[in-house]
Amino acid sequence: VQLQASGGGLVQAGGSLRLSCEASGKNYGMGWFRQAPGKEREFVAATSWSGSTTYYADSVKGRFTISRDNAKNTVYLQMKSLKPEDTAVYYCAADRNIILSRIQFPGDYDYWGQGTQVTVSS
């Protein structure tokens, strides 16, 4: 499956952005990860293929919301109350057989989008 991420940009602290990830296939568990310069890729949020179950990193709970529109094969990441430490390249990932206990591990996803830069200024 091919993934196309979009929606990144420059925003002031406290602002909002919505990322989108369009997939070329259906019925994949989807996740968002991010990677800041000099740091490892870290889990942000994930959703089951149906969208009925969602998961969040503690650092973004209450500020970010993951959702999906399966009619459009698109997953969204609504980001609010952005902080400078949210600055990173954001990647979407997909896997048909992701195990819930492994959902936060990037190595368990088979497919990745190209990344979109999010920069939060203070």
C-alpha positions in Angstrom: 0.0 0.0 0.0 1.2 3.6 -0.7 0.7 6.3 1.8 0.7 10.0 1.1 1.0 12.4 4.1 0.2 16.1 4.0 -0.8 19.0 6.1 2.4 19.9 7.9 3.6 23.5 8.2 4.8 26.3 10.5 2.5 27.3 13.4 2.9 29.2 16.6 2.7 27.6 20.0 -0.8 27.0 21.0 -2.0 26.7 17.4 -3.5 23.8 15.5 -2.8 21.7 12.5 -4.5 18.8 10.8 -2.4 16.1 9.1 -3.8 13.8 6.5 -2.6 10.4 5.2 -4.2 8.9 2.2 -3.7 5.2 1.6 -4.0 3.3 -1.6 -5.5 0.3 0.1 -8.2 -0.6 2.6 -8.5 -2.3 6.0 -5.1 -1.3 7.5 -4.3 -0.4 11.0 -2.8 3.1 10.8 -0.4 5.0 13.0 1.3 8.4 13.2 4.9 8.6 14.3 7.3 11.6 14.5 11.0 12.1 14.5 12.8 15.2 15.7 16.4 15.9 14.6 18.8 13.7 16.5 16.1 11.6 18.1 14.5 8.3 17.4 11.2 7.9 15.7 8.5 7.9 18.4 4.9 6.8 18.5 2.2 9.5 18.4 -1.2 7.8 17.8 -2.8 4.9 16.1 -6.2 3.6 15.1 -7.6 0.2 14.2 -8.7 -0.4 10.7 -12.4 0.3 11.7 -11.5 3.5 13.6 -13.3 2.1 16.7 -10.1 1.9 18.8 -7.5 4.6 19.1 -4.3 4.9 21.0 -2.1 7.9 22.0 1.3 8.6 23.4 1.1 10.2 26.8 2.7 13.3 25.5 -0.1 14.1 23.1 -3.2 12.8 25.0 -5.9 15.4 25.2 -4.2 17.5 22.5 -4.2 15.2 19.4 -7.0 13.3 17.9 -6.6 10.5 15.4 -9.6 9.7 13.1 -10.2 8.0 9.8 -12.6 8.2 6.9 -12.6 4.8 5.3 -14.7 6.0 2.4 -11.7 8.2 1.5 -9.0 5.7 2.7 -7.7 8.6 4.8 -6.5 9.0 8.3 -6.2 12.3 10.1 -4.3 13.7 13.0 -5.9 16.8 14.5 -3.3 18.5 16.6 -4.2 21.3 19.0 -2.4 23.3 21.7 0.8 22.6 19.8 4.1 23.0 21.7 7.6 23.7 20.4 8.5 20.1 21.5 6.0 18.8 18.9 8.3 20.0 16.2 9.3 17.0 14.1 8.8 15.2 10.8 5.5 13.3 11.1 5.1 10.0 9.4 2.0 7.9 8.8 2.4 4.1 8.8 0.1 1.2 8.0 0.0 -2.5 8.7 -2.7 -5.0 8.0 -1.8 -7.3 10.9 -0.6 -4.9 13.6 -0.8 -6.5 17.1 -2.3 -4.2 19.7 0.5 -4.7 22.2 3.0 -3.7 19.5 1.1 -0.7 18.1 3.7 1.8 19.3 6.7 0.1 17.7 7.6 1.5 14.3 9.4 -1.7 13.3 6.1 -3.5 13.3 4.6 -1.4 10.5 5.1 -2.6 7.0 4.3 0.6 5.1 5.4 4.2 5.6 4.5 7.6 4.0 7.1 10.1 3.1 6.8 12.4 6.1 5.5 15.9 6.6 7.3 18.6 8.6 5.6 20.2 11.5 7.4 23.2 13.1 6.0 24.9 16.2 7.5 28.3 17.0 7.7 29.6 20.5 
